[in-house]
Amino acid sequence: MFVALAAHLGGDPKAAQRVLALDSGTVAFLMEAAWSRGGPGRLPAIAAPLPAPIGVTYTSFRLSSAWSPVWDHLIYAYMIENTRAYEILGRVIAEFTQGERLGTLRRPESYQWLRTTEELFYKDYSPFQPHNLVSRIRPDIAATRRNAYYRMFGMDLNHGRDGSPAYPYIKPPVANREFVATFEDFLRQVWRAIENANNQLAANPTDFSAIQDLADRLENMLTARRGGAVDQPNLAREEFLAVQLMSWIDLTLSFNTAIVEDLTATGPSPAERLRQIGERVGLPPHARSHSYFKLARQVSTLLTALERGDFNDRSGAETLAADGYVRDLVSDVIHHWSLISGRNLKAMPTTPTPSYQAAVMPQSSAMPGAVAAAPNGKGRAGPS
């Protein structure tokens, strides 16, 4: 949401900094407004509450009706979190609030970013009600996010608790464990279609029926976790919170913002800025952070389209290989997914894609192993 909001306000460093310099009350208002206006979180036959009046409105913030508050797919949050940016920026907040090893912040906007980020995204309690997922039942918000990722995608994050290879969380028996295998089969078939789109001289091996079938299976798999349809409320709050958190982090690193400049970590890309910040706080990001950042919004758009059923018929499947935006988007997804998974999705496999246990994303040599938490919440080291 925050990346989209900055884009709506101009899509440049000044627009990004304007959003990042907001106080926590205003950010909470914008999240409440987004929750009440869009996305799958609304309960049937129950009116969404209006955001609490705190002196800021859509009009005063110059948000036109053209801005859509609908948030990204949960896969967006999963990709950003795999960079380890959440833990790295957590260390930044710890350093500046508990000591001066990194010096002191020079810009007022950096101090405001520090306060807003800690108050909204690194505390158990928030004034924003849909944000309040911490309770005696679910005391650890990071474990709640990991639980949601596993239920929707059958995947763990590529790192555990800070300094440990494991992160304990509840791994439920009902989860989309076949998501990775099915999604990769879909991407392989689409790449085959792209390669043969202009094949006029030889037999065209494209199997659009297979693409349609795989798209249909992915739609059913993902919407089942939501409660049976794309607009059902199951996992909606968990998705909303995870996506807003990672969107705030993504926006922080998308430009040479005030906090990035105060950390002397300016660079040409989010991955490079994160790398420099990681060096300053002694925690390296994932080696494939560039691909995770690139993939996050693209695969979010693709999965949203899959959940809508955009590719379940012949004409929809054919758009994946036709010249245009959709083909370019899915080509980028295939490229970056291949890099983070270590599997060449442009080659048809001689053996099936392994299921969940072997399909988690690879780790950098500097990162701890992936987690495969036991159902009782006790973590154990997963496959390398």
C-alpha positions in Angstrom: 0.0 0.0 0.0 2.7 2.5 0.9 4.7 2.0 -2.3 1.5 2.5 -4.2 0.6 5.6 -2.2 4.0 7.1 -2.9 3.5 6.3 -6.6 0.1 8.0 -6.5 1.7 11.1 -4.9 4.4 11.4 -7.6 6.5 8.2 -7.5 9.8 10.1 -6.7 12.1 10.4 -3.7 10.1 13.4 -2.4 6.8 11.5 -2.5 8.4 8.5 -0.8 9.9 10.7 1.9 6.6 12.5 2.4 5.0 9.2 3.3 7.8 7.9 5.4 7.9 11.2 7.5 4.2 10.7 8.6 3.5 10.2 12.3 2.2 6.9 13.5 -1.3 8.2 14.0 -1.6 9.3 10.4 -0.1 6.1 9.1 -2.6 4.2 11.2 -5.4 6.3 9.8 -4.3 5.5 6.2 -4.2 1.8 7.0 -7.6 1.9 8.6 -9.0 3.7 5.6 -7.4 1.1 3.2 -8.9 -1.7 5.3 -12.4 -0.2 5.2 -12.3 0.7 1.5 -10.9 -2.4 -0.2 -9.4 -5.9 -0.2 -10.8 -9.2 0.9 -11.1 -8.3 4.6 -14.7 -7.2 4.7 -17.1 -9.6 6.3 -20.3 -10.4 4.4 -23.3 -8.3 5.4 -21.2 -6.4 8.0 -20.4 -2.7 7.2 -16.7 -1.8 7.5 -16.0 0.7 10.2 -14.8 4.2 9.2 -11.3 5.1 10.2 -10.9 7.0 13.4 -11.0 10.8 12.9 -7.6 12.2 13.8 -7.5 15.4 11.8 -6.5 13.9 8.5 -8.8 12.8 5.7 -8.4 11.6 2.1 -9.1 15.1 0.9 -6.6 16.7 3.2 -4.0 14.2 2.2 -4.9 14.9 -1.5 -5.8 11.3 -2.2 -8.1 11.2 -5.2 -10.7 8.5 -6.0 -8.2 7.2 -8.5 -6.0 5.8 -5.8 -6.8 2.2 -5.0 -6.1 1.1 -1.4 -6.3 -2.6 -2.3 -3.1 -4.3 -1.0 -0.7 -6.7 -2.6 -0.9 -10.5 -2.4 0.6 -12.3 0.6 3.4 -13.5 -1.7 4.7 -9.9 -1.8 5.3 -9.9 1.9 6.9 -13.4 1.7 9.4 -12.2 -0.9 10.4 -9.0 0.9 10.7 -10.7 4.2 13.1 -13.3 2.7 15.7 -10.5 2.1 15.9 -10.3 5.9 15.2 -6.5 5.7 12.8 -6.8 8.7 15.5 -8.1 11.0 18.1 -5.7 9.6 15.9 -2.6 10.1 15.0 -3.9 13.6 18.7 -3.7 14.5 18.8 -0.2 13.1 16.0 0.8 15.5 17.7 -1.0 18.4 21.0 0.8 17.8 19.5 4.3 17.6 17.2 3.8 20.5 19.6 2.1 22.9 23.0 3.6 22.1 25.1 5.6 19.7 27.3 3.0 18.0 25.9 4.2 14.7 26.1 7.8 15.7 23.0 10.0 15.9 20.4 10.8 13.3 20.8 14.2 11.6 17.5 14.6 9.9 14.1 15.2 11.6 12.5 12.9 8.9 14.8 10.1 10.1 13.7 10.5 13.7 10.1 10.5 12.6 10.7 7.3 10.5 12.3 5.7 13.6 9.3 6.5 15.9 6.6 5.6 13.4 8.3 2.3 12.4 8.9 1.2 16.0 5.4 2.2 17.1 3.5 0.6 14.3 5.6 -2.4 13.2 7.9 -3.5 16.0 5.4 -3.3 18.9 2.8 -5.8 20.0 0.1 -3.3 20.4 -1.2 -0.9 17.8 -3.9 1.7 17.8 -5.0 0.3 14.4 -7.5 -2.5 15.3 -7.1 -4.9 12.3 -3.4 -4.6 13.0 -3.8 -6.1 16.5 -3.1 -9.8 15.9 -0.9 -10.4 19.1 -2.7 -12.1 22.0 -2.2 -14.9 24.5 -3.2 -17.3 21.7 -0.8 -15.8 19.2 2.0 -14.1 21.2 4.6 -13.8 18.4 3.7 -11.7 15.3 6.6 -13.1 13.4 5.5 -16.6 14.0 2.0 -15.6 12.9 3.4 -14.3 9.5 5.3 -17.5 9.0 2.2 -19.6 9.8 0.3 -17.6 7.1 3.1 -18.1 4.5 3.1 -21.8 5.2 -0.7 -22.2 5.0 -0.9 -20.3 1.7 2.3 -21.4 -0.1 3.7 -24.4 1.8 7.0 -22.5 2.2 9.1 -21.3 5.1 11.3 -18.2 5.1 14.9 -18.8 4.3 16.1 -17.8 7.7 15.2 -18.5 11.3 15.3 -16.5 14.5 18.2 -14.0 14.7 21.3 -15.9 15.2 19.6 -19.3 15.1 18.8 -21.6 12.2 15.3 -22.3 13.5 12.2 -20.2 14.2 9.4 -22.0 16.1 5.9 -21.6 14.8 2.7 -23.6 14.4 2.7 -25.6 11.1 -0.9 -26.6 10.5 -1.9 -29.9 8.8 -4.0 -28.0 6.2 -1.7 -26.1 3.9 -0.9 -25.7 0.2 2.1 -28.0 0.3 1.9 -28.5 -3.5 1.9 -24.8 -4.4 5.6 -24.7 -5.3 5.4 -27.8 -7.6 2.2 -26.6 -9.2 3.4 -23.0 -9.7 6.7 -24.1 -11.2 4.9 -26.5 -13.6 2.7 -23.6 -14.6 5.7 -21.3 -15.2 7.5 -24.0 -17.3 4.5 -24.5 -19.5 4.1 -20.7 -20.0 7.8 -20.4 -20.9 7.3 -23.2 -23.5 4.4 -21.2 -24.9 6.5 -18.0 -25.0 9.3 -19.8 -26.8 7.0 -21.2 -29.4 4.7 -18.2 -29.9 6.2 -17.3 -33.3 6.9 -20.8 -34.4 5.5 -21.0 -37.9 7.7 -23.7 -39.4 7.7 -26.6 -37.0 5.3 -28.4 -34.8 4.3 -26.2 -31.8 4.6 -28.1 -28.6 2.7 -25.5 -26.5 0.0 -27.1 -24.4 -2.6 -24.4 -23.6 -4.8 -27.1 -22.0 -2.1 -27.8 -19.5 -1.7 -24.1 -18.7 -5.4 -23.7 -18.2 -5.5 -26.8 -15.9 -2.5 -25.6 -13.8 -4.0 -22.1 -13.6 -7.3 -23.6 -12.4 -5.5 -25.8 -9.8 -3.6 -22.8 -8.5 -6.8 -20.7 -8.3 -8.5 -23.4 -6.3 -5.5 -24.0 -4.1 -5.2 -20.3 -3.1 -8.8 -19.5 -2.8 -9.4 -22.6 -0.6 -7.1 -21.0 2.0 -9.2 -17.8 1.9 -12.4 -19.7 2.6 -13.5 -20.7 -0.8 -13.4 -17.5 -2.8 -11.0 -14.7 -3.5 -13.1 -12.2 -1.5 -13.5 -14.3 1.7 -12.0 -13.1 5.0 -9.9 -16.1 6.0 -6.2 -15.0 6.4 -7.2 -11.5 5.3 -6.0 -9.7 8.4 -2.7 -11.7 8.4 -2.2 -10.8 4.8 -3.0 -7.2 5.3 -0.6 -6.8 8.2 2.3 -8.6 6.6 1.9 -6.7 3.3 1.7 -3.3 5.0 4.8 -4.0 7.1 6.8 -5.2 4.1 5.5 -2.3 1.9 6.7 0.2 4.5 10.1 -1.5 4.5 10.1 -1.7 0.7 9.4 2.0 0.4 12.1 2.8 3.0 14.7 1.1 0.7 13.2 2.1 -2.7 15.0 5.5 -2.7 17.8 7.2 -1.0 15.5 8.3 1.8 16.4 10.3 4.8 17.1 7.3 7.0 19.1 5.6 4.3 21.2 8.8 3.9 21.7 9.1 7.7 23.0 5.5 7.6 25.4 6.4 4.8 23.9 3.6 2.8 22.9 5.3 -0.4 23.0 3.2 -3.5 21.4 2.5 -6.9 18.9 -0.2 -5.8 17.0 -1.5 -2.7 19.3 -4.5 -2.5 22.4 -2.4 -2.5 21.0 -0.1 0.2 20.0 -3.1 2.3 23.5 -4.6 1.9 25.2 -1.5 3.2 22.8 -1.2 6.1 23.3 -4.8 6.9 27.1 -4.3 7.0 26.6 -1.4 9.5 24.5 -3.5 11.9 26.4 -6.8 11.4 23.6 -8.8 9.7 24.0 -9.5 6.0 20.9 -9.8 3.8 20.1 -12.7 1.6 22.5 -13.1 -1.4 19.6 -13.0 -3.8 17.9 -9.9 -2.3 18.0 -8.2 -5.7 15.8 -10.9 -7.2 13.5 -11.0 -4.1 12.9 -7.3 -4.4 12.3 -7.5 -8.2 10.0 -10.5 -7.8 7.8 -9.2 -5.0 5.4 -7.0 -6.9 5.5 -9.0 -10.1 4.6 -12.3 -8.6 2.0 -10.5 -6.5 0.3 -9.3 -9.7 0.5 -12.7 -11.2 -1.0 -14.6 -8.3 -3.7 -12.0 -8.0 -4.6 -12.7 -11.6 -4.4 -16.4 -11.1 -6.8 -16.1 -8.1 -9.3 -14.2 -10.3 -9.2 -17.0 -12.8 -7.7 -14.8 -15.6 -5.9 -17.8 -17.3 -8.4 -20.6 -16.8 -9.8 -20.4 -20.4 -8.1 -20.6 -23.8 -8.1 -16.9 -24.5 -6.7 -16.0 -21.0 -4.0 -18.7 -21.3 -3.0 -17.3 -24.7 -2.4 -13.8 -23.3 0.5 -15.3 -21.3 2.5 -15.9 -24.5 1.2 -12.9 -26.6 3.2 -9.8 -27.0 2.4 -7.3 -24.2 2.5 -6.6 -20.5 1.4 -10.0 -19.3 4.1 -11.9 -21.2 6.8 -9.4 -20.0 5.6 -9.8 -16.4 5.5 -13.6 -16.4 8.9 -13.7 -18.2 10.4 -11.6 -15.4 8.8 -13.9 -12.8 10.3 -17.0 -14.5 13.7 -15.4 -14.6 13.9 -14.3 -10.9 12.1 -17.3 -9.5 14.7 -19.5 -11.3 17.5 -17.5 -9.6 16.1 -17.7 -6.0 15.0 -21.4 -6.3 18.1 -22.6 -8.1 15.9 -24.4 -10.6 15.9 -23.6 -14.3 12.3 -23.0 -15.2 13.1 -22.5 -18.8 13.9 -26.2 -19.2 11.3 -28.9 -19.1 12.3 -31.2 -16.2 13.0 -34.9 -16.7 11.7 -35.5 -13.1 8.8 -33.7 -11.3 9.5 -30.6 -9.3 10.0 -31.7 -5.6 7.3 -30.9 -3.2 7.6 -28.5 -0.3 10.5 -30.0 1.7 13.0 -29.6 -1.1 11.4 -26.6 -2.7 12.1 -23.9 -0.1 14.3 -21.0 -1.3 18.1 -21.5 -1.1 20.2 -19.8 1.5 23.2 -17.6 1.2 26.3 -19.1 2.8 26.1 -16.2 5.3 22.5 -17.0 6.2 21.1 -19.7 8.6 19.2 -22.6 7.1 15.5 -22.6 6.4 13.1 -23.7 9.0 10.8 -26.6 9.0 8.8 -26.1 12.2 7.2 -29.1 13.8 3.4 -29.1 14.2 3.9 -28.4 18.0 5.8 -25.2 17.2 9.3 -26.6 18.0 11.6 -25.7 15.1 14.0 -28.0 13.4 16.6 -27.2 10.8 15.2 -27.7 7.3 16.8 -28.7 4.0 19.8 -26.6 2.9 
